[in-house]
Amino acid sequence: MNLKEEKYNKYALVREMMETPGIISSFNHEAAAGFAAKLKSVKGLFLTGEGSSRIFPAKRAIQASLKKGLALPVLTEGCTQAEEYSLKDYAVFAASNSGQTKEVIRLATALKNQKHTAVFGLTANPGTKLEEIASGTHVLKCGKENAVAATKSVVEQGLFYDSLLRHMTGEKMEGLNDLAEKTEQALTIKIDSSITEIIKKATVIYFAGRNNGVAEELALKTNEITRKKSAFLEGTFAVHGIEEVMDKSEVLIWIEPFPAEQEKFSECLVKGVGMNIIAVSTQKTIFPTIIIPDGGQYAEYVQLAAGWNILAETGISLGIDLDKPVRARKVGNEYIPG
């Protein structure tokens, strides 16, 4: 993608994707400091929300906490199921760009009625219902998104949680300028037309990868951007039974494939099913591979940007208006005051 060609820059979705490197480089690590200071007595963090406001930001935070071996547990679940849990010992962060998501408002209200004093909001708009209910709210700096599919806000939410965890462990958030450069590279990598053609013709687009929010978020974006059916196949799930109903007309996009499992995927899916596998990786794989920069400790942001690039190219090649889905809405389930 690039903003020099009209086929790209006419879409708010692409313009917002391309704003992301600037959001990364200007991110203020102190944004989460005040919140971290309030969390010294909690027994865990519970990160909730719906759709894109939860998938990548929360699951990447969980992965980061587990990799670092943090003693404080970090959990996530959708808001409606979370209402069934006892969260009294957890600091709850509820993310909703609109600040008006029905499930988020309902959970926050229920917790407030339980006298829970550590319910925090994460939103892109000031003066919302969520801010009214929450114990404290951080308003993102990325600005309004005009496209239905959330992009730049997802990354800033991820950075906020990253900052929060680092403040809690005394770490600094360094290397954001380098991450911004690598994210821009991932957004502007030229996708080989043969790869775009495979994805364009696929009846279903599967995303495989770690349970860190990247592949799952891209599966959601596939629906919104390419209007094709998609599914997230966590870890090595793709070779544990689903191959029975896969079809050669489908494609699997594998984010940073596990080296030890590539042969098995090839045997089961490429040879067994007859379908294509496309890898997105920092190094060559045995499959057609889109090589991306190594983001190091921030690798997931670069992977997500590369996935956006792939999907935008596919959507444009299909002649889809990226900004105007038929059924999807900017606020999936909006709170309406009764």
C-alpha positions as CSV (number, residue, x, y, z in Angstrom):
1,M,0.0,0.0,0.0
2,N,1.0,3.6,-0.4
3,L,-0.7,7.0,-0.3
4,K,0.7,8.2,-3.6
5,E,-1.8,6.2,-5.7
6,E,-5.5,7.1,-5.9
7,K,-6.6,3.5,-5.7
8,Y,-5.2,3.5,-2.1
9,N,-5.5,7.0,-0.8
10,K,-9.2,7.3,-1.6
11,Y,-10.0,5.0,1.3
12,A,-10.2,6.2,4.9
13,L,-9.2,2.6,5.9
14,V,-5.9,2.8,4.1
15,R,-5.2,6.4,5.3
16,E,-5.9,5.3,8.9
17,M,-3.6,2.3,8.5
18,M,-0.9,4.5,7.2
19,E,-1.3,6.9,10.2
20,T,-0.2,4.0,12.5
21,P,3.6,4.5,12.4
22,G,3.2,8.1,13.5
23,I,0.9,7.0,16.4
24,I,3.6,4.5,17.5
25,S,6.5,7.0,17.3
26,S,4.5,9.7,19.3
27,F,3.1,7.3,21.9
28,N,3.7,8.7,25.4
29,H,4.9,5.9,27.8
30,E,3.6,8.0,30.7
31,A,0.1,7.6,29.5
32,A,-0.4,4.5,31.7
33,A,1.6,5.7,34.7
34,G,-1.3,7.0,36.7
35,F,-3.3,3.9,36.2
36,A,-0.3,1.6,37.2
37,A,0.0,3.5,40.4
38,K,-3.5,2.5,41.4
39,L,-2.9,-1.2,40.9
40,K,-0.5,-2.1,43.7
41,S,-3.0,-4.0,45.7
42,V,-4.9,-5.9,43.0
43,K,-4.4,-9.6,42.4
44,G,-4.7,-9.5,38.6
45,L,-5.6,-7.6,35.5
46,F,-8.7,-8.4,33.6
47,L,-8.8,-6.8,30.1
48,T,-12.1,-6.8,28.4
49,G,-14.1,-5.3,25.5
50,E,-15.6,-6.5,22.3
51,G,-14.2,-7.4,18.9
52,S,-11.0,-5.5,17.9
53,S,-10.9,-3.5,21.1
54,R,-10.2,-6.8,23.0
55,I,-8.7,-9.4,20.6
56,F,-5.2,-7.9,19.8
57,P,-4.7,-5.5,22.7
58,A,-5.6,-8.0,25.5
59,K,-4.2,-11.1,24.0
60,R,-0.9,-9.5,23.1
61,A,-0.7,-8.2,26.7
62,I,-1.3,-11.8,28.0
63,Q,1.5,-13.2,25.8
64,A,3.9,-10.4,27.0
65,S,3.1,-11.1,30.6
66,L,3.7,-14.9,30.2
67,K,6.9,-14.4,28.3
68,K,8.2,-12.2,31.0
69,G,7.0,-14.5,33.8
70,L,5.1,-11.8,35.5
71,A,3.6,-12.8,38.9
72,L,0.4,-10.8,38.3
73,P,-2.0,-12.8,36.2
74,V,-3.5,-11.1,33.1
75,L,-6.8,-12.5,31.8
76,T,-9.3,-11.6,29.1
77,E,-12.9,-12.5,28.2
78,G,-15.8,-10.9,26.5
79,C,-17.9,-8.6,28.6
80,T,-21.1,-10.7,28.7
81,Q,-19.3,-13.8,29.9
82,A,-17.3,-11.7,32.3
83,E,-20.5,-10.7,34.1
84,E,-20.6,-14.3,35.3
85,Y,-17.1,-14.0,37.0
86,S,-16.0,-12.8,40.4
87,L,-13.7,-9.9,39.5
88,K,-13.5,-8.2,42.9
89,D,-9.7,-8.8,43.2
90,Y,-9.0,-7.7,39.6
91,A,-8.4,-4.4,38.1
92,V,-10.7,-4.4,35.1
93,F,-9.9,-2.4,32.0
94,A,-12.8,-2.1,29.6
95,A,-11.9,-1.0,26.1
96,S,-14.5,0.6,23.7
97,N,-13.5,3.1,21.1
98,S,-16.9,4.6,21.0
99,G,-17.3,4.5,24.8
100,Q,-20.9,3.3,24.0
101,T,-20.6,-0.4,23.4
102,K,-23.6,-2.1,25.1
103,E,-21.8,-5.1,26.5
104,V,-19.0,-2.9,28.0
105,I,-21.5,-0.5,29.5
106,R,-23.5,-3.3,31.0
107,L,-20.4,-4.9,32.6
108,A,-19.0,-1.6,33.9
109,T,-22.4,-0.7,35.4
110,A,-22.7,-4.1,37.1
111,L,-19.3,-3.8,38.6
112,K,-20.0,-0.3,39.8
113,N,-23.2,-1.5,41.5
114,Q,-21.0,-4.1,43.3
115,K,-18.9,-1.2,44.6
116,H,-15.9,-2.3,42.5
117,T,-13.5,0.7,42.6
118,A,-10.9,-0.5,40.0
119,V,-12.9,-0.4,36.7
120,F,-11.1,1.6,34.1
121,G,-12.1,2.7,30.6
122,L,-10.0,2.8,27.4
123,T,-11.7,4.8,24.6
124,A,-11.1,7.0,21.6
125,N,-13.7,9.6,22.5
126,P,-14.1,11.9,25.5
127,G,-17.3,12.4,27.5
128,T,-18.8,9.0,26.9
129,K,-21.0,6.8,29.0
130,L,-18.1,4.5,29.8
131,E,-16.1,7.5,31.1
132,E,-19.1,8.4,33.3
133,I,-19.2,5.0,34.9
134,A,-15.5,4.0,35.1
135,S,-13.2,4.8,38.0
136,G,-10.8,6.4,35.5
137,T,-10.6,6.5,31.7
138,H,-7.7,6.9,29.2
139,V,-8.7,8.6,26.0
140,L,-6.6,7.5,23.0
141,K,-4.7,10.1,21.0
142,C,-5.1,8.5,17.6
143,G,-8.2,10.5,16.7
144,K,-11.5,9.4,15.2
145,E,-11.6,6.5,12.7
146,N,-13.9,7.0,9.8
147,A,-13.5,3.5,8.4
148,V,-15.7,0.8,9.9
149,A,-12.8,-1.6,10.4
150,A,-10.7,-0.5,13.5
151,T,-7.0,-0.3,12.8
152,K,-4.9,2.5,14.3
153,S,-6.9,2.5,17.5
154,V,-6.1,-1.3,17.9
155,V,-2.4,-0.5,17.9
156,E,-2.7,2.3,20.4
157,Q,-4.7,0.2,22.7
158,G,-2.0,-2.5,22.5
159,L,0.7,0.1,23.3
160,F,-1.3,1.4,26.3
161,Y,-1.5,-2.1,27.8
162,D,2.2,-2.7,27.0
163,S,3.0,0.6,28.8
164,L,0.8,-0.4,31.8
165,L,2.6,-3.7,32.3
166,R,6.0,-2.0,32.0
167,H,5.1,0.6,34.6
168,M,4.1,-2.2,36.9
169,T,7.4,-3.9,36.6
170,G,9.6,-0.8,36.4
171,E,10.5,-1.2,32.8
172,K,10.9,1.6,30.2
173,M,9.2,1.5,26.8
174,E,12.0,1.9,24.4
175,G,12.5,1.4,20.7
176,L,9.2,2.9,19.5
177,N,10.8,4.9,16.7
178,D,12.4,1.7,15.3
179,L,9.0,0.0,15.6
180,A,7.4,2.8,13.7
181,E,9.8,2.4,10.9
182,K,9.3,-1.3,10.7
183,T,5.6,-1.0,10.9
184,E,5.7,1.4,7.9
185,Q,7.8,-1.1,6.0
186,A,5.3,-3.8,6.7
187,L,2.5,-1.6,5.5
188,T,4.2,-0.7,2.3
189,I,5.8,-4.0,1.3
190,K,4.7,-4.9,-2.2
191,I,2.6,-8.0,-2.1
192,D,3.4,-10.3,-5.0
193,S,0.4,-10.4,-7.4
194,S,0.5,-14.2,-7.5
195,I,-0.1,-14.2,-3.7
196,T,-2.9,-11.7,-4.0
197,E,-4.5,-13.7,-6.7
198,I,-4.5,-16.9,-4.5
199,I,-6.2,-15.0,-1.6
200,K,-8.6,-13.2,-4.0
201,K,-9.9,-16.5,-5.4
202,A,-10.1,-18.3,-2.0
203,T,-13.6,-19.2,-0.8
204,V,-12.4,-19.2,2.9
205,I,-9.3,-17.5,4.3
206,Y,-7.9,-19.1,7.4
207,F,-5.4,-17.4,9.7
208,A,-3.1,-19.6,11.8
209,G,-0.6,-18.5,14.4
210,R,0.0,-17.9,18.1
211,N,-2.8,-16.9,20.4
212,N,-1.5,-13.4,20.7
213,G,-4.3,-11.6,19.0
214,V,-2.6,-11.1,15.6
215,A,-4.0,-13.9,13.5
216,E,-7.4,-13.7,15.3
217,E,-7.7,-10.0,14.7
218,L,-6.7,-10.5,11.0
219,A,-9.4,-13.1,10.7
220,L,-12.0,-10.5,11.8
221,K,-10.5,-7.9,9.5
222,T,-10.8,-10.4,6.6
223,N,-14.6,-10.3,7.0
224,E,-14.8,-6.5,7.1
225,I,-12.2,-5.8,4.4
226,T,-12.5,-8.6,1.8
227,R,-16.1,-9.7,2.7
228,K,-14.9,-13.3,2.6
229,K,-15.4,-16.0,5.3
230,S,-12.5,-16.5,7.6
231,A,-11.5,-18.4,10.7
232,F,-8.7,-18.3,13.3
233,L,-6.8,-21.6,13.8
234,E,-4.9,-21.2,17.0
235,G,-1.4,-22.8,17.3
236,T,-1.4,-26.1,15.4
237,F,-5.2,-26.5,15.4
238,A,-5.1,-26.6,11.6
239,V,-3.7,-30.2,11.7
240,H,-5.8,-31.5,14.5
241,G,-9.0,-32.5,12.7
242,I,-10.3,-29.5,10.8
243,E,-8.4,-30.7,7.7
244,E,-11.2,-33.2,7.3
245,V,-13.5,-30.5,6.0
246,M,-11.0,-28.2,4.4
247,D,-11.1,-27.7,0.6
248,K,-8.5,-26.9,-2.0
249,S,-10.4,-23.7,-2.9
250,E,-9.4,-22.3,0.6
251,V,-6.2,-20.7,1.7
252,L,-4.3,-20.6,5.0
253,I,-2.2,-17.5,5.9
254,W,0.2,-18.5,8.7
255,I,1.7,-15.8,10.8
256,E,5.3,-16.5,11.8
257,P,5.1,-20.3,11.3
258,F,6.6,-22.6,14.0
259,P,9.7,-24.1,12.3
260,A,9.1,-27.5,13.8
261,E,5.6,-27.8,12.4
262,Q,6.0,-26.6,8.8
263,E,6.5,-30.1,7.3
264,K,3.4,-31.4,9.1
265,F,1.3,-28.5,7.8
266,S,2.6,-29.1,4.3
267,E,1.8,-32.8,4.5
268,C,-1.7,-32.4,5.9
269,L,-2.9,-29.3,4.1
270,V,-0.8,-28.7,0.9
271,K,-0.5,-32.4,0.0
272,G,-3.5,-33.8,1.8
273,V,-6.1,-31.1,1.1
274,G,-4.5,-29.5,-1.9
275,M,-4.9,-26.0,-0.5
276,N,-2.4,-23.1,-0.5
277,I,-0.5,-22.0,2.6
278,I,1.1,-18.5,2.6
279,A,3.5,-17.5,5.3
280,V,4.1,-14.1,6.8
281,S,7.5,-14.3,8.5
282,T,10.8,-12.6,9.2
283,Q,12.5,-15.5,7.3
284,K,11.9,-17.8,4.4
285,T,9.7,-20.8,5.0
286,I,8.9,-23.8,2.9
287,F,5.8,-22.0,1.7
288,P,5.4,-18.9,-0.4
289,T,6.5,-16.3,2.1
290,I,5.9,-12.6,2.6
291,I,9.1,-11.5,4.4
292,I,8.6,-8.8,7.0
293,P,11.0,-6.9,9.3
294,D,11.8,-8.4,12.7
295,G,10.0,-6.2,15.3
296,G,11.8,-8.0,18.2
297,Q,9.9,-7.4,21.5
298,Y,7.2,-5.6,19.4
299,A,7.0,-8.2,16.6
300,E,3.2,-8.5,16.8
301,Y,2.6,-4.9,15.8
302,V,4.7,-5.5,12.6
303,Q,2.9,-8.7,11.9
304,L,-0.5,-7.1,12.3
305,A,0.5,-4.2,9.9
306,A,1.7,-6.8,7.3
307,G,-1.7,-8.5,7.6
308,W,-3.5,-5.3,7.0
309,N,-1.5,-4.7,3.9
310,I,-2.4,-8.1,2.5
311,L,-6.1,-7.7,3.2
312,A,-6.2,-4.1,1.8
313,E,-4.5,-5.3,-1.4
314,T,-7.0,-8.2,-1.7
315,G,-10.0,-6.0,-1.1
316,I,-8.9,-3.5,-3.6
317,S,-8.2,-6.2,-6.2
318,L,-11.7,-7.5,-5.6
319,G,-13.1,-4.0,-6.4
320,I,-14.6,-3.7,-2.9
321,D,-15.4,-0.3,-1.3
322,L,-13.2,-0.8,1.8
323,D,-15.0,1.9,3.8
324,K,-18.6,0.8,3.2
325,P,-19.5,-2.8,4.3
326,V,-23.1,-3.8,3.8
327,R,-23.9,-5.0,7.4
328,A,-20.9,-4.4,9.7
329,R,-21.2,-1.2,11.8
330,K,-18.6,1.0,13.5
331,V,-20.3,0.3,16.9
332,G,-21.3,-3.3,16.7
333,N,-23.8,-3.2,19.6
334,E,-24.5,0.3,20.7
335,Y,-25.7,1.3,24.1
336,I,-28.9,3.3,23.9
337,P,-30.0,5.1,27.1
338,G,-33.3,3.7,28.3
